[in-house]
Amino acid sequence: MSASKISQLPIINIAPFLNDNPNDEPQRLAASQALHRACVEFGFFYLNLEAFIDPKEPEELTRLGREFFGLPQEEKDKLALRNQDYARGYQRLKENVTNGKADNHEGLDFYKPVANPDKAKPLWGENQWPTNEMVVGFREKYEIWVNKMKKLGTIVMRAMAVGLGMDEDEQEDLLKKVDDSFWVMRVIGYPPLPNDHDGFSCGAHKISALTTTTRDYGCLTFLHADPTPSALQVFLRRPGAKETDEQGLPREQGEEEGVWINADPIPGCVVCNIGERHGLTGSNCIVWETWTDGLYKSTLHRVVHRGSNYRIPFFFEPNFDALVEPLPAALRAKAKETGVKLEDIRPEKEPIVYGEFLMKKVGNNFAVEGRDRY
């Protein structure tokens, strides 16, 4: 089975969720059900945002990111991670590590601002924004984007809650876990791969091993990428599929059977995926895998490119103090999906406080020489 025989990831239009018009209720319900199926079957999907944002806006953000990464190295280093909490700021090429291998990209990371910042405390520093002397308008335009992505996160969370069959009280309880989202935003620049590289700009990831620096360990990832084709690849589990790649790249999916497909940018859309698995053995999971007790599964994905590429992932996360545990509605949905009686289902996932997980994770994110791990 080749990637060409697999349909592209589903496209979900959020337009019906942008108003309370009763006439749009059938469309809202259909979109919520489509989200549910996408999370069960793929873990990835496109969100059509044409009714929500001006497509020129993310293009301008990409331009600003390109301008920043084009600055002299000494200018970019003024925002280095070491200036703050080793989480907020600029990372040079190969400071990022995925599954023990240095990634061939630069990054600039921002987190939700915190009260009483203390750069000696993990995650509790201050964001380091490029000044107008560096890149005119960078902070102003990116902060507008942050606010829109936070709103989008709430919209998608409510739609997913409906797709899981939650009643109104259950929906509100879930939304209270994300109403002060500990969000993360990255601006990433991928230069052309060197000739001696193994072919990956960022290796395959979903597993949050302590040596992995990928950020997809939270709730929802909204990815805007420039139009470069074949840059993001998603692994779809397909029993019996032997042909896993058409580009001659090394296997990165272990013994799992399936195919790598391209999640190419679509005008007016962002790519969305649900948070990844925590723990090499899969014995503990984070956020949607935990909320749904494994019904929604994270998906292996990787970045591959042979030219310059820019992308802006926004990570809509739970509140820092949110307790993440299997949801009753998800257990009902799991019973329906599996045919097992609800009373016979025993939750497999252990509860976890999101902030405690994040502290452990981010403390090992970067290969910073001479730095103690948190």
C-alpha positions in Angstrom: 0.0 0.0 0.0 1.5 3.3 -1.0 0.9 6.8 0.4 -0.7 7.8 -2.8 -3.6 5.4 -2.2 -4.4 7.0 1.2 -6.8 9.9 1.2 -5.6 13.1 2.7 -6.3 14.1 6.3 -9.9 15.3 6.9 -10.7 19.0 6.6 -13.0 20.5 9.3 -14.6 23.9 8.7 -15.0 25.9 11.9 -17.3 28.5 10.4 -20.5 26.9 12.0 -18.9 27.4 15.4 -18.4 31.2 15.0 -22.0 32.2 15.8 -25.0 30.9 17.7 -27.4 30.8 14.8 -29.9 28.0 15.4 -29.9 27.3 11.7 -26.3 26.3 11.9 -26.8 23.6 14.5 -26.9 20.7 12.0 -23.6 21.9 10.5 -22.1 22.3 14.0 -23.2 18.8 14.9 -21.8 17.3 11.7 -18.5 19.1 12.2 -18.2 17.9 15.8 -18.9 14.3 14.6 -16.2 14.7 11.9 -13.7 15.9 14.5 -14.5 12.8 16.6 -13.9 10.5 13.7 -10.7 12.3 12.8 -9.3 12.0 16.3 -10.2 8.3 16.5 -8.8 7.4 13.1 -6.0 9.8 12.4 -5.1 12.0 15.4 -4.5 14.7 12.7 -6.8 16.9 10.7 -7.0 20.2 8.9 -9.0 23.2 10.2 -10.4 25.5 7.6 -10.0 29.0 9.2 -11.1 31.1 6.2 -14.1 32.4 8.2 -11.9 33.2 11.2 -8.7 34.8 10.0 -7.3 36.8 7.1 -5.0 34.4 5.2 -2.5 37.3 4.8 -2.0 37.4 8.5 -0.1 34.1 8.9 1.8 34.9 5.7 3.0 38.1 7.4 4.0 36.1 10.5 6.1 33.8 8.3 7.8 36.8 6.8 8.6 38.2 10.2 10.0 34.9 11.3 12.1 34.7 8.1 13.4 38.2 8.9 14.4 37.2 12.4 16.2 34.0 11.5 18.0 36.0 8.8 19.7 38.2 11.4 23.4 37.8 12.2 24.0 35.1 14.8 25.1 37.5 17.4 21.8 39.4 17.2 19.7 36.2 17.6 21.9 35.1 20.5 20.7 38.2 22.4 17.5 36.2 23.0 19.2 32.9 23.9 17.5 30.4 26.3 20.2 30.8 28.9 19.2 34.4 29.4 15.9 33.2 31.0 14.6 29.8 32.2 16.1 27.7 29.4 12.6 27.3 28.0 11.7 30.8 26.7 13.9 32.2 23.9 16.0 31.4 20.9 17.7 28.0 20.1 20.5 27.7 17.6 20.6 25.0 15.0 20.9 21.6 16.7 20.2 22.8 20.2 16.8 21.0 19.8 17.0 17.3 20.3 14.4 14.7 19.2 14.8 11.1 20.3 18.5 11.7 21.0 19.3 13.3 17.7 19.9 17.0 17.1 17.3 18.7 14.9 18.3 20.8 12.0 16.3 23.9 12.8 16.3 27.1 14.7 13.5 28.0 17.1 12.1 30.9 19.1 9.8 29.8 21.9 7.2 31.8 23.9 5.0 30.6 26.8 2.1 32.0 28.6 3.3 34.9 30.8 3.4 34.1 34.5 2.9 36.1 37.6 6.1 37.0 39.6 8.5 35.7 36.9 11.7 34.1 38.2 14.2 32.9 35.6 15.8 30.6 38.1 12.6 28.6 38.3 11.7 26.2 35.4 9.2 27.7 33.0 8.8 30.8 35.2 11.0 33.3 33.2 9.9 36.0 30.9 9.4 35.8 27.1 12.2 37.2 25.0 10.6 39.1 22.1 12.6 40.5 19.2 12.7 44.3 19.5 11.6 46.7 16.8 15.3 47.4 16.2 15.6 43.7 15.3 12.3 43.1 13.4 9.7 45.9 13.2 6.3 44.8 14.4 7.3 41.3 15.5 5.8 41.3 19.0 2.7 43.3 18.1 1.6 41.0 15.3 2.5 37.7 17.1 0.6 38.7 20.2 -2.5 39.2 18.0 -2.0 35.7 16.7 -1.6 34.3 20.2 -5.0 35.7 21.2 -6.7 34.3 18.0 -5.2 30.9 18.6 -6.4 30.9 22.2 -9.9 31.6 21.0 -9.6 28.9 18.3 -8.5 26.5 21.0 -11.7 27.1 23.0 -13.8 26.8 19.9 -12.2 23.4 19.0 -12.4 22.1 22.5 -16.1 22.8 22.7 -16.6 21.1 19.3 -14.7 18.1 20.4 -16.7 17.9 23.6 -19.9 17.8 21.5 -18.3 15.1 19.3 -17.6 13.0 22.5 -21.3 13.3 23.4 -20.9 15.5 26.5 -23.9 17.2 28.0 -23.7 20.9 28.8 -22.4 20.5 32.4 -19.7 18.1 31.2 -18.7 20.6 28.4 -18.4 23.4 30.9 -16.3 21.3 33.3 -13.9 20.5 30.4 -13.6 24.1 29.3 -12.7 25.1 32.9 -9.6 23.0 32.5 -8.4 25.2 29.6 -9.8 28.6 30.4 -6.3 29.8 31.5 -4.4 27.8 28.9 -0.6 27.5 29.6 0.0 28.0 25.9 3.2 27.7 24.0 4.1 29.2 20.6 7.2 28.4 18.5 8.6 30.1 15.4 10.7 27.6 13.6 13.2 28.1 10.7 14.4 25.1 8.7 17.5 25.8 6.6 18.4 23.4 3.8 19.6 20.0 5.2 23.4 19.4 5.0 24.5 16.7 2.7 25.6 14.4 5.5 22.3 14.6 7.3 20.0 11.6 7.6 17.1 13.3 5.9 15.1 14.5 8.8 14.8 18.2 9.9 12.9 17.0 13.0 12.7 13.3 13.6 9.6 11.2 14.1 7.9 12.0 17.3 4.9 11.3 19.5 6.7 9.7 22.4 7.8 12.1 25.2 11.0 10.4 26.2 13.0 12.7 28.3 15.4 13.3 25.4 12.7 14.5 23.1 12.1 18.2 22.5 8.9 18.1 20.5 6.1 20.2 22.0 3.1 18.0 21.0 2.6 16.8 24.5 -0.3 18.9 25.5 -3.8 19.5 24.2 -4.0 20.8 20.6 -1.4 21.9 18.1 -2.3 24.4 15.4 0.4 24.5 12.8 0.8 27.2 10.1 3.5 26.3 7.6 4.7 28.0 4.4 3.7 26.3 1.1 6.6 23.9 1.0 5.3 20.5 -0.1 6.2 17.2 1.5 7.7 18.9 4.6 5.3 17.4 7.3 4.7 13.7 7.2 2.2 11.7 9.2 2.4 8.0 9.9 -1.0 6.2 9.5 -1.3 2.8 11.1 -2.5 0.4 8.4 -2.2 -3.4 9.2 -0.7 -5.3 6.4 0.9 -2.2 4.8 4.6 -2.9 4.0 5.5 0.1 1.9 6.1 2.9 4.6 7.9 5.6 2.6 8.4 6.6 -1.0 11.3 9.0 -0.4 14.0 6.5 0.6 14.1 7.7 4.2 15.0 5.4 7.1 12.2 3.7 8.9 11.1 5.6 12.0 8.0 3.7 13.0 9.6 0.6 14.5 7.7 -2.5 13.7 4.3 -0.8 13.2 2.7 -1.4 9.9 1.4 1.6 7.9 2.3 4.4 5.6 3.8 7.9 5.7 1.6 10.5 4.1 2.3 14.2 3.4 0.3 16.7 5.3 0.9 19.5 2.9 -0.3 23.0 3.6 -3.7 23.9 2.3 -4.6 27.6 1.7 -6.8 28.9 4.5 -6.1 25.9 6.8 -3.9 25.0 9.7 -2.9 21.4 10.5 -4.1 20.3 13.9 -3.0 17.3 15.9 -3.9 16.1 19.4 -1.2 15.8 22.1 1.4 13.0 22.2 2.0 10.0 24.3 4.1 10.2 27.5 6.5 7.4 28.3 8.5 5.1 26.0 6.3 2.1 27.0 3.0 4.1 26.5 2.1 3.3 30.0 1.1 6.9 30.7 -0.3 9.4 28.3 -1.0 13.1 28.3 -4.1 15.1 27.8 -6.4 13.8 25.0 -5.1 10.2 25.2 -5.7 10.4 28.9 -9.0 12.3 28.7 -10.3 9.7 26.3 -8.6 6.7 28.0 -6.8 5.9 24.7 -9.8 6.3 22.4 -8.0 9.3 20.8 -4.5 8.2 19.9 -1.5 10.4 19.2 0.1 10.0 15.8 3.8 9.6 14.8 4.9 12.6 12.6 8.1 14.1 11.4 9.5 17.1 9.4 11.4 16.4 6.2 12.6 19.1 3.8 15.3 19.9 1.3 14.8 23.7 1.1 14.2 26.6 3.4 10.9 26.2 5.4 9.2 28.2 8.1 6.4 27.1 10.4 4.5 28.5 13.4 3.0 25.9 15.7 0.8 27.1 18.5 0.2 24.7 21.4 -3.1 25.1 23.1 -2.6 23.5 26.5 -4.6 22.8 29.6 -4.3 25.2 32.6 -1.1 24.7 34.5 -2.9 23.2 37.5 -5.5 21.2 35.5 -6.0 17.6 36.6 -6.1 15.4 33.4 -8.0 12.2 33.9 -10.4 10.0 31.9 -13.7 11.7 31.2 -17.0 9.9 31.8 -18.3 10.9 28.3 -15.1 9.5 26.7 -15.6 6.2 28.6 -19.2 6.1 27.2 -17.8 6.8 23.7 -15.1 4.1 24.2 -17.7 1.6 25.2 -19.7 2.4 22.1 -16.6 2.2 19.8 -15.4 -1.1 21.3 -18.7 -2.8 22.0 -17.7 -3.4 25.6 -20.3 -2.7 28.3 -19.7 0.6 30.1 -19.7 -1.1 33.5 -16.9 -3.4 32.3 -14.6 -0.6 31.2 -11.8 0.1 33.7 -9.8 3.3 32.9 -6.3 2.5 31.7 -4.8 6.0 32.1 -3.6 7.4 35.3 -4.5 11.0 36.2 -1.8 13.6 35.9 -1.5 17.3 36.8 -0.5 19.1 33.6 1.9 21.5 35.1 3.8 18.8 36.9 4.2 16.8 33.7 5.3 20.0 31.8 8.0 20.8 34.4 9.6 17.4 34.0 9.3 17.5 30.2 10.7 21.0 29.5 13.5 20.6 31.9 15.2 18.2 29.5 14.3 19.8 26.3 17.5 21.4 25.1 21.1 20.3 24.7 22.5 23.3 26.5 26.1 22.7 27.4 26.9 23.1 31.1 23.3 23.3 32.2 21.8 21.2 35.0 18.6 19.3 34.2 15.5 20.4 36.1 
